[in-house]
């Protein structure tokens, strides 16, 4: 049981990195967008206890636990970790020169 929590968080971290690699079109385009995702993820994660209170009163204990873990805790925690991955990547890319566009041959440049 001692290794359950680190394995849980490590597994969700791997899922977050996989989502980052698998869906590059979902990444924020700017640093401000990445910061906004971090803020939204913290906001959603802070609402989980209120969801637990709502579910706890209306469902049997086993079903309430299952719905909280699978329906609220795992998705919000993955989004929290994914937003941090996006932010770290955006910060890391600040020092790189811009890439993309069309390459211009040296003979086509005008001086």
C-alpha positions, 0 to 999 in steps of 0.5 A: 500500500505504500507504493500505491500513491506514487504509482497513481501519480506517476501513472497519471503523469505518464498519461499527461505526457502521452496526451501532450505527445499524442495530440500536438494540435491541442497544445496552447499556442502561447505562453499566456494560453499555457498559463491560462490552462494552469489556472483553469486546471487549478480551478477545476481541481479545487472544485473536486471536494464540492463534487465529492459532497454532492455525490456522497449524499446521493449514491451508495458508498461504493458507487460514490467512490468509483464515480469520484475517482473515475469521473472527477479525480483522475480527469482533473488531475490529468488535466492539472499535470497536462497543463503544467507539461504545456507550461514547461514546454512553452517556457523551454521554447522561449529560448529557441529561435522561431521555426517554420515558414518557408526557407529562402535560398541564399541566392534569393536574398536581396541586399 
